[in-house]
Amino acid sequence: MKLLAILPFFIQLLFCASLHIGMSANPSRINPILSTDTVSSEIAQYIFNSLITYDENASIKLELAKSYQFLDNKTLLFTLRDDIFWSDGKSFSAQDVVFTYETITSPTVFTPYAESFRHIDKVEAIDDLNIKITYKYPYFAALETWTTGILPYHILNNESSIMTSSFNHKPIGTGAFILKDFSISNNFILTANQNYFMGSPKLERIVYHFAPDGSTEFLMLKSGELDIGSLTPLQVKKQIDEKFHEQFNIYETISHSYSYVGFNLNLPKFQDARVREALSLAIDRQELIDLLLFGEGIICTGPFMPHTKVFNPDVKAPAHDIKKAKELLKQAGYDEKNPFEFELITNSGPRTYIAQILQHQLKNAGVNMKIRVMEWQAFLNTVVNPRRFEAILMGWQMGIKADAYQIWHSESAKIGGFNLVNYKNDKVDMLIKKAEKVIDEEEFSTIYREIFKLIAEDNPYLFLYIPKTITAVKKDIYPVRPSIIGIMHNIIEWDKK
């Protein structure tokens, strides 16, 4: 009887249009204001909506909002759509937006997304469909703040603690998909929201399969278990065959991330600008790209994303120059008898190979770099967060809308802040604050290009490279349109032949 009872489920799963995706770890909290890991954030974006979002050209488009207008340079009015329901059938309203703002900014809620709301003075529901947001001053990202997912007031208003709420494993959203069950170490299945206000997705299910590493994901792709997955440059260059090409389309785009070596600028040895410049000149970034990525990447010249208006194309990659690196180190008091030495700490995995190549390159300039490799959580908890390092090898994601405050302003050089290396430049601080109050996009971009230049000149990091994102998608999935915001931006349109 038990077999007969579950048989219809498996028959339905077999014949419905399902998209199979790999996940490298179990999601933690599927809540748009608490999701910080990649898997949780991805799943949350299919379950929740925001007032506005980005289209495939990275321009603002409406989502939960029907319209918006600036009443003046500090006051923003949103009018909401009147045809939106939560997945439990309750109507969406302005009360949900106010509640989300109050939750994010609550002192009892710990979320990195609260930083984006620090410029807001108050959020008011004028009626069920209109919200007035008053900023403390003109703010350049006033609109972009509201790309954050909205929470349901009627579900969470009586929760004693949203941090530990069961809602984080049983989310109720307005989005295109619904999560029926949260079960650790099992597949996660999202089902299409048949009442989605933008129309029901053509895919009936998204099935997430546990694939703990890239090798496992690759094997699952080759065996046909997955419809979409990431590929490494090695796999693309050496490990896929004609049969794979017959089954999959391969899409390559520049990723939204970069790798870097960060120096602890509290330490006297790294406060000498000549030392930082010497280390930058001593490394060969193109060799890193060729050896690690088989050429599938570009040199990173600074902190903001290429092909955006805030990127400064006039800042060129430092030329690999061992002779000049040695001269600068000598000026700073280092030579063969007294070599410059430091320890680089990173997490286990692919970054170990980056560290080893850097160690070899720096040795050619007379620099002795020791390497310490740690498990990721131990690395974060005992090295990065308490700032107990000389140098770290890590990576950052780059946002569509650049905001330099969190990483580069001196006010963020604190425990809990993202200015991990204690970078302080008075002019950069001034320009970041100035740009926050600039609404004109061209003026803002001009200021940020200057910030880009100043940071690159200071060498607080060794900016290394930006890898390409390589994605394989089965040829029976359509329509796939790669975009600056990701390959799955139009998943509501996807179908299977």
N, C-alpha and C positions, 0 to 999 in steps of 0.2 A: 504493500500500500504506500509506503514512504517513497519508493521509486516512482510509482505512478503519479504521486502528488507533485513531485518536483520535475517530472518529465516535460510538462508544458513550458516551464520556465526555460529549460535548455533548448527546446525547439524554437521558442520565440527568440532567444539569444542568437541561435544559429542563422535564422532567416531575416532578422531585422537588420537595418543599415547601422552597423556599429563601427566606431573608430577605435582601434586598439593602439594604446600609447604606453611607453615604458616610464616608470618613475624610479628614481635612484634611491629614494628614502620614503618612509611613511610620512604622510602629512601630519603636522602637529595640531594647529588650530585653524579650522577653515572659517576664518572671520576676517573680513577685509581690513579691519583696523589692528589686528593682532598677527596676521600672517606675515612672517618675515622670511621663511625658507621658500625656495623656488617652487616645490611641489604644492605646498599649501596655497601660495599666492596664485599659482596657475589655476588650481581648482576653484578658488574663491572668485576669480574673475568670470567664471562661467555661471556662478550661482547668484552673484550680486551685481548690481548696476550702480553707476555713479550719475551725478547730475549731468555731467558732460564727460566726453572721452575724446580719443583721437581717431581721425580717419586714417586711411592707409598712406596718406601723404604727410601724416603727423600734424594735421591742422585740427583745430577744435571742432567737434561736432556734438550735437545735442543727444542726450540719452534719456534720463528721467525728466529732464527739463524740456519744456515745450519752447521756451524762449528765455533770453536774458537781456538785461540792459543796465548800463551804468547810469545812475541818476546824477552822480557827480563823480569826481575822481577818487572818492572814498566809499561810495555806496553802490552796492550791486543788488539788483532785483532779479530773482528767478521766478518764473511762472512754470509750474509743473504740469505734466500731462495728466489728464483726468481718466485715463483708461488703463491704469497700472494696478496690478494686484500682487500681493505676496503669494508665495506658492501654497499657502494654507487657505487662500481665498479672501483674506482681509484686504481692504483698500489701502493703497499707499497714499501718504499725505505729507504736508509740510511738517507735521509733528515728528515724523521719522527723521527728517533732516536736522531739526533742532536737537532732537535726542542724540543723534550721531555726533554732532558737534560737541555737545555737553559731555558725552562719554569720552571722546578722544582727548578732551582738555581736562578731564577730571584728574585730580592729584592721586587718586587710587588706581588709575589705569596707566600701565607702563607700555607705551607704544612709541616707536621712533617717528611715527607719522604725526605726532603732536607738534613737531617743529614747524610744519607747514601752516599750522593754525595760530601761531603765536602773534601774527600780525592783525588778527581779528579782534575788534572791540566787542561786538555783540551780533547774535543771530536771532532774528525774530520771525515768527510765523504771523503774517498779516491775516491770513485765512487759510483754509485747507490746501490751497493751491499756489499761494504766493509767499515767498520768503525774502526778507530784506536783510542783507549782510552789510554791516558797517565796519570798515577797516580803521585802524588807528591812524593810518596815513596812506597816501597812494602807494599801492603795492604792485610790483611788476607781474607777480604770479597769482593775482587775485582770482582769476578764472581757474587756472590749473590746480589750485588747492582743492577744487571740487571734483577732481577725477578720483577721489577716494570713494570706495563703496559705501552705500547707505545701509544702516541697520534698522530692524523692525522694532519700533517703540512698544507695540502691543505684546511682543514676546519677552523683551528684555527689561522693561521699565521697573519690574519688581525684583530683578536679580540682585542678590547681595554682592556678588563679585563676578563681573564679566570675564575676569582673567581665568577663572576656574569653572565657568558655566558649562553645562552640558550642551548648550547651544553651539559651542565651538566644534562639536562632533555631530550635531544634528541641526545644521543650518537651515534657516528659512530665508529665502531670498526672492528677488523679483526677476532673476536672470533666466537665460535661455535653457538652463539645465537644472535638475534637482538631484541632490544626493539622498538616496533612500536609507543608506546604512553606512556607518563608520566602523570598520573592523581592522585592527592592526594586523599587518602581515598577510592580509588577503587582498584580492583585487578590489579596486574601488570602481563602482559603476554609477555613472551619472545618466539619468534618463531625461529625454526631451521634455521641456515644459510646454505642454500643449496649449496653454493659455498665455504664452509669452506675448507681450504687447507689440513686439516687432515681427510677430509671426513665428509659428513653431519651427524649430530647426528641422532640416531634412534628415539629419542623422538622428536616429532614435536613441542611440546610446553612445557614451564615451566610456571605454573600459581601460582603466589604468592597471598595468601589470608591473609587479615589483621586479626591477632590474638593477641590482645594487651597484653595478659598475658598467663602464663603456663596453667591455668585452662581452658581458652577458647581453646587453642591449643589442649589440651587433649580431650575436648568434640568433637572438629572437627575431631580428629583422630578416636574416638570411633564411630562417626556417618558416617565415610567413606568419609568425605569431603577432607581429606588430605591423601597423600600417604606416607609421611615421616614427622616425628616430634620428638622433644625432650621429654623425660620423666623425671620426678623427681624421686628420690629414693622412696618417699612416694607412688607415683603412681604405681611404679613397685612392691613394697612390699605389698601394701594394696588395690589398686584400679583397677587393671586389672584382667579380668576373663578369663575363658577358651575360650570364643568366641574371645576375643582380641588376644590371643595366636594363634588361628586358622587363623586369618587374617594377623598378623604381625610377622616378625622376629625382635628380639631385640638384638642390638649390644652394647656392653659395652667396652669402652676404657678409658685410663687415659687422662684427658683433658690437654690442653696446658695452663692452668691458675692456679693461686694459690691465696688464700686469706691471708691477712696479717694485722697486726696492725703496723702502722708506727708512730714513735716518732719524735716530732719536736726537733731535736738535737741542735737547737739554744737556747733552754731553759736550764738553769742551772740544773733543776731537772732531766733532761734526759741525761745530760752529764756525770753523774756518772755511770760507767760501771757496778758497783755492783747493782744499781737499775734496769738496763735493764736486767741483768742476773736473778735477783730475780723475775721480772715479767714473764720472760720466764719459770722459774722453777715452778711458781705458777699456770700456766695453764695446763690443761689436754687435749692435742690435740686429743687423741683417743676418749675421751668422746665427744668432739665436733663432730667428725666423726660419732660416734654411734648415738648421739641424733639428729643431723641435717640431716645426709645422710644415716641413717640406715646401716652404715658400708661401704657405696659405695664411698670410697675415700682412700687416703693414706696421712700420715703425711708429710708435706713439711719441708725439712731440709735446704733449701737454694734457691738461686735465679735462678738456671738453671734446665732445664727439665730432669727428670729421663730418663734413657735408652739412653742418648746421651753421647758422649765422654767427654764433659765438666762437666758433673755431677760428684760430688765427693762422692763415696759410703762410704768413711771412716768417713764422717761427720754424726754422729748419731743424732737422735731426742733427744732434752733435756728430761731427765727423770722428771716426775712429782714429785716434792720434796718440799712440803710445809715447812718442818722444815728448810731446807737449805735456802729457799726463805726468811723466817723470819730472819734467822741469817744474811744474806746479807743486808737486809733492816735495821736491827739494827746497823750493821757496818756503814751504810750510814747515820745514825742518825734518823731513824724512828722506832717508837714502838706504843704501844696501846695509849699512851698519845699524841703522835705526829705522826699520821698515814700518810702514803704516799697517796696523793690524786691527781687525774687528771681527765680531761674530755675527753671522747672519742666521736668523731663526725662521723656519717656515714649517708648514704642515706636510705630512706624508702624502705621497701621490705624485702627480706629474711635476709639481714645483720642485721636487728633489732634483730632477734633471736640469731644470733651469739653474738652480743653485750651483750644481757641479760645473756647468759650462761657464757661469760667471766667475767661479773660483779660478778656473784655468785662465780665463781672459785677464783677470786682475793680477794674477801671478806674473804675467808678462810685463806688467808695469811695476813690479816689485812690491805688490800689496799682498799681504797674508790674510786671507779671509777664511775663517773657520765656519763650518756648517753645523747647525743643530736642527734635527728634524723631529717633529712632535705630532701626536694624534691631534685632530682638528679641535675638539672641544678643550683639550688640555692647553693647546696653543692659544686659544682665545682667552681662557679663564686665568691662566697663570703668566702669560706673556703679553698679549695684545691689550686686553682690558686694563690691567694694572700698569701698563707701560714699562715692563721690565725687559728691555731689549736694547741692544746697540743698533741693530738694523733688522728689518723684517722684510720678507718677500711675500707679497699678497696681491690682490686684485680688487678693482672697484667696478661697479656697474655705472654707466653713464646714462643719465636721464635724457628724455626728449627735451625737456625744459631745464636748462642748466641752473643750478642753485649752488653757488660757491660757498655759502655760509657754513654748511655743516662740516665740510672738510678743511676749508682754507681760512676761515676767520679765526682770530686768536681766541674769541669767546668760546669756540668749540674745542679748545685745547684743554680739556678737563675730562675726568673720569666720566664715562657715559657719552662723551662727545666723540665725533668721528675725526677730529684733527689729531690723529694718533701720534704724529711726529713732533707736535708742539711747534708748528710753523707759525711765525709771527712776522708780519710785514705791515707797518703802519699804513703805507699807501694802499696795499691790497685791502686791508680792513676798511679804509675810508671808501674805496671804490665799491666794495661789496655792499656797504650800507647805502651808498649813493644810488646804486643800481636798484636796490629794493624798492625805491620810491619812484622809479622811472617807468612810466606806462608805455611810452613810445618805443616800439620794437627796435627801430634802427638805432636810437640813442642807447638803449639797453645793450644791444649787440656790440656797439662801439666800445662801451665801457668794459664789457666782458672780454673782448679781444685784447684789451690792455691788461686785464687781470691775467689772462692766459700767458701773455708775454712776460709779465713780471714773475709769475710763478716758475715758468720755464727757465728764466735767467737765474733764479735763486737756487735751483737744483735741490729742493727739499726731498725730492724723490729722484731716483733714476727711473724715468718713464721708459718702459721697455718696448712692448708691442701690443697691437690690437689684433687678436686672431680673427679669422673668418669663421662664421657659423655655417656649418655644412649640415644640411638636412636632407634625408631621404624620405620621399613620400610615394606610396604605391600609386601606380599609374591609373588605377581605377577610382582614385579620389579626385574630385573636381568640384568647383573651379579653385585652383591654388594660385594665389597672386602674391608673390613675395613682396615684402614692404619693410620700410625702416622701422615699423613698430612690431614686426614679427610675422612669421609665415602663417600663423593661425588667426590673424586678425578678423577674417571673414568666415569663421567656422560655422556660423549660422547658415551660410549658403552652401557649405560642403555637402556632398552626396557621394554615394558609391554606385558605380556602374553595375 
